[in-house]
């Protein structure tokens, strides 16, 4: 992986755990409202996904770091498993893109 694990972005969201306490409301650990979720029209799965966001971000960050550390440790066997490392690096690039999207402020914030 080309991105060292030390450069992973800092999580900037409200700390978890978040809970879906009704069909529409996701709350943080101090019962502060995190999100009001639209329901119906196939959106019923959004609440659990939003509630799991902090844990998903932490898991993704941990996985990216572990893979980057493993790549450094396995550097002595270069040439072996090249196809597998290419697939892993592609997946890590996509995961890092998702992590950046979730942690960086928007380029054009709305007033």
Backbone bond lengths (Angstrom), bond angles and torsions (degrees), N, CA, C in turn:
res aa  C-N    CA-C-N  psi(-1)  N-CA   C-N-CA  omega(-1)  CA-C   N-CA-C  phi
1 X - - - 1.450 - - 1.515 108.22 -
2 X 1.295 117.00 138.14 1.457 119.89 -174.88 1.518 113.39 -83.02
3 X 1.325 118.79 -16.45 1.450 121.30 -178.56 1.518 109.62 -98.07
4 X 1.345 118.63 114.60 1.458 119.89 178.11 1.525 110.07 -61.72
5 X 1.324 115.26 147.98 1.462 119.81 -176.90 1.520 111.86 -63.46
6 X 1.321 118.63 -21.89 1.459 120.67 -179.82 1.524 112.53 -69.56
7 X 1.332 119.03 -17.55 1.459 120.77 -176.05 1.524 112.80 -97.71
8 X 1.322 118.50 10.86 1.460 119.97 178.16 1.519 109.35 -64.68
9 X 1.329 117.38 142.77 1.461 119.95 -177.40 1.520 112.11 -67.98
10 X 1.307 114.99 151.88 1.452 121.66 175.90 1.526 108.86 -77.26
11 X 1.314 115.83 138.40 1.457 119.30 177.55 1.514 108.69 -70.46
12 X 1.340 117.11 129.97 1.460 121.83 -174.51 1.524 112.73 -114.75
13 X 1.297 117.49 5.96 1.456 120.56 -175.49 1.524 111.19 -85.26
14 X 1.329 115.70 172.20 1.455 120.74 171.36 1.520 107.66 -61.28
15 X 1.328 118.04 129.72 1.465 119.17 -178.66 1.526 111.55 -59.07
16 X 1.317 115.97 150.30 1.452 121.56 176.15 1.507 110.44 -84.68
17 X 1.286 118.03 -177.08 1.458 124.15 0.71 1.521 112.05 -78.95
18 X 1.324 114.75 151.15 1.456 121.40 172.79 1.521 107.32 -102.96
19 X 1.328 116.25 150.12 1.456 120.15 -179.01 1.527 110.65 -131.53
20 X 1.298 115.23 140.96 1.458 121.96 171.87 1.520 105.69 -90.22
21 X 1.339 116.47 103.11 1.459 120.40 -173.71 1.514 113.31 -97.81
22 X 1.296 117.28 -8.77 1.458 122.13 172.55 1.522 105.56 -148.49
23 X 1.293 117.39 -177.61 1.466 118.68 179.77 1.519 112.23 -63.48
24 X 1.334 116.78 -25.97 1.457 119.84 -171.32 1.516 115.73 -118.75
25 X 1.313 120.22 -12.08 1.453 120.78 -169.96 1.532 112.05 -115.84
26 X 1.342 115.57 127.68 1.453 122.16 175.56 1.526 106.98 -109.64
27 X 1.321 115.64 127.18 1.468 121.46 -176.46 1.514 110.57 -118.89
28 X 1.351 115.44 151.00 1.446 122.79 176.31 1.516 111.57 -85.57
29 X 1.353 116.59 -176.35 1.460 121.01 -173.85 1.535 113.95 -64.85
30 X 1.314 117.94 -22.18 1.461 120.98 178.21 1.522 110.80 -104.62
31 X 1.326 115.13 24.73 1.468 123.68 179.67 1.524 113.12 61.84
32 X 1.332 117.67 24.73 1.453 120.24 173.58 1.527 108.76 -82.45
33 X 1.314 115.98 142.43 1.458 121.21 -179.32 1.526 109.34 -68.96
34 X 1.319 116.20 125.69 1.467 122.50 177.77 1.523 109.65 -98.21
35 X 1.324 116.31 -46.08 1.466 119.93 -176.31 1.517 110.63 -155.54
36 X 1.320 113.85 145.68 1.456 121.11 169.04 1.523 105.22 -106.54
37 X 1.301 116.02 121.14 1.456 122.12 -169.70 1.521 110.43 -100.90
38 X 1.327 115.96 132.25 1.465 120.70 173.83 1.523 108.61 -68.91
39 X 1.303 115.97 140.59 1.460 119.53 176.68 1.515 109.03 -122.07
40 X 1.322 114.81 163.38 1.460 120.60 -177.98 1.509 111.06 87.11
41 X 1.297 117.12 168.85 1.472 124.24 178.60 1.528 111.85 53.51
42 X 1.328 116.94 39.58 1.457 120.33 176.57 1.515 114.46 80.13
43 X 1.326 118.94 7.71 1.468 121.52 -177.58 1.522 112.41 -96.32
44 X 1.331 118.44 6.18 1.454 121.50 -174.40 1.530 113.25 -62.67
45 X 1.317 118.66 -22.50 1.459 121.36 179.58 1.519 114.04 -84.77
46 X 1.320 118.12 -3.96 1.461 120.19 -177.25 1.518 112.90 -69.42
47 X 1.324 118.38 -37.31 1.460 121.61 -178.30 1.513 112.96 -58.13
48 X 1.346 118.74 -53.17 1.460 119.36 177.98 1.528 112.98 -60.85
49 X 1.327 116.69 -36.26 1.465 119.77 178.54 1.525 110.99 -65.28
50 X 1.326 116.83 -44.77 1.465 120.59 178.11 1.522 110.18 -63.67
51 X 1.322 117.24 -42.96 1.462 120.57 -179.82 1.525 111.63 -62.43
52 X 1.328 118.15 -30.66 1.462 122.19 -179.60 1.523 113.23 -84.97
53 X 1.329 118.14 -5.57 1.468 121.33 -173.44 1.529 114.60 -52.85
54 X 1.337 120.80 -47.63 1.473 118.30 -179.08 1.529 112.62 -59.83
55 X 1.321 116.86 -43.41 1.463 119.97 179.89 1.525 111.31 -67.06
56 X 1.346 116.59 -38.10 1.464 119.69 178.19 1.525 111.18 -63.95
57 X 1.339 116.94 -41.68 1.464 119.92 179.01 1.520 111.70 -64.10
58 X 1.322 117.06 -42.92 1.466 120.50 179.12 1.527 110.51 -64.72
59 X 1.331 117.02 -43.29 1.464 120.76 179.14 1.525 111.07 -63.16
60 X 1.320 116.86 -42.08 1.460 121.36 179.45 1.524 110.68 -64.10
61 X 1.306 116.97 -44.82 1.467 121.84 178.15 1.533 110.56 -60.98
62 X 1.334 117.18 -43.88 1.462 122.09 179.65 1.527 110.79 -63.22
63 X 1.334 116.13 -42.55 1.462 120.71 179.98 1.525 111.43 -64.58
64 X 1.323 117.54 -45.20 1.464 120.65 179.19 1.523 110.22 -60.54
65 X 1.319 117.73 -44.10 1.469 121.72 179.48 1.528 110.89 -63.20
66 X 1.327 117.34 -44.11 1.460 120.87 -179.06 1.527 111.18 -62.71
67 X 1.321 116.80 -42.06 1.470 120.12 179.77 1.529 110.32 -67.41
68 X 1.330 117.61 -40.95 1.465 120.38 178.28 1.523 110.29 -62.99
69 X 1.327 117.25 -42.15 1.463 120.70 178.22 1.525 111.46 -65.61
70 X 1.329 117.17 -38.65 1.461 121.12 177.88 1.518 110.72 -64.73
71 X 1.325 116.45 -40.16 1.471 119.78 179.35 1.524 110.60 -61.86
72 X 1.320 117.17 -41.48 1.468 120.78 177.67 1.530 109.91 -63.44
73 X 1.325 117.06 -44.22 1.465 121.38 -179.16 1.528 112.10 -65.10
74 X 1.329 117.58 -32.99 1.461 121.22 -177.58 1.528 112.63 -92.05
75 X 1.309 117.75 8.19 1.459 121.12 -177.05 1.522 112.13 -57.40
76 X 1.318 117.72 -23.90 1.467 121.01 -178.19 1.522 112.60 -71.75
77 X 1.309 118.59 -14.94 1.463 120.80 -179.94 1.522 110.60 -109.68
78 X 1.333 115.95 40.80 1.462 120.08 -178.86 1.523 109.77 -58.94
79 X 1.287 115.00 145.92 1.456 121.00 -178.75 1.514 112.44 95.46
80 X 1.316 117.34 -31.84 1.458 119.77 176.57 1.527 108.55 -81.99
81 X 1.279 116.08 145.87 1.462 122.36 176.83 1.529 112.72 59.12
82 X 1.325 118.20 31.69 1.464 121.35 -176.98 1.531 111.40 -60.38
83 X 1.317 117.50 -42.65 1.462 120.76 -179.62 1.530 110.66 -63.76
84 X 1.333 115.70 -42.32 1.459 119.71 -179.79 1.530 111.55 -65.78
85 X 1.344 116.65 -42.21 1.464 119.53 179.21 1.523 111.18 -65.80
86 X 1.330 117.04 -34.47 1.463 119.67 176.41 1.529 110.24 -62.09
87 X 1.319 116.77 -44.49 1.463 120.76 178.67 1.525 110.88 -64.43
88 X 1.322 117.29 -41.87 1.467 121.14 178.87 1.522 110.30 -64.53
89 X 1.325 117.35 -43.59 1.464 120.43 179.46 1.527 111.63 -63.73
90 X 1.332 116.94 -38.36 1.462 120.35 176.65 1.524 110.33 -62.72
91 X 1.329 116.67 -45.68 1.465 120.86 179.20 1.532 110.64 -63.45
92 X 1.328 117.31 -40.71 1.469 120.42 179.21 1.526 111.31 -66.69
93 X 1.316 117.70 -36.61 1.460 120.85 177.10 1.530 110.24 -63.05
94 X 1.330 116.08 -43.62 1.464 119.84 177.71 1.537 110.65 -65.49
95 X 1.320 116.87 -41.48 1.467 120.73 179.48 1.520 110.68 -65.40
96 X 1.326 117.09 -41.03 1.457 120.58 178.63 1.523 110.32 -65.00
97 X 1.328 117.86 -38.47 1.460 121.07 176.33 1.521 111.32 -60.70
98 X 1.332 116.64 -42.67 1.466 120.46 177.54 1.522 111.07 -65.79
99 X 1.323 116.57 -39.98 1.464 120.81 179.11 1.524 110.50 -64.56
100 X 1.327 117.32 -42.03 1.469 120.56 177.73 1.527 110.80 -64.51
101 X 1.328 116.49 -41.84 1.462 120.42 178.60 1.527 110.77 -59.69
102 X 1.318 116.46 -36.83 1.465 121.05 -177.44 1.526 113.09 -81.40
103 X 1.323 118.26 -18.61 1.464 119.51 -172.40 1.519 114.56 -114.02
104 X 1.310 118.41 -20.59 1.461 119.83 -178.64 1.520 110.61 -89.76
105 X 1.329 117.39 148.23 1.475 118.89 177.27 1.524 109.85 -67.65
106 X 1.328 117.52 153.02 1.468 120.14 179.39 1.532 111.47 -64.19
107 X 1.328 115.73 150.47 1.460 120.17 -179.84 1.520 112.01 -68.48
108 X 1.306 116.78 -37.93 1.466 122.24 -179.36 1.524 109.23 -121.39
109 X 1.325 117.93 77.23 1.466 118.06 -178.35 1.525 111.62 -63.23
110 X 1.320 115.22 142.63 1.454 120.70 178.72 1.533 108.82 -76.56
111 X 1.347 117.28 142.39 1.473 119.34 179.92 1.510 112.20 -67.28
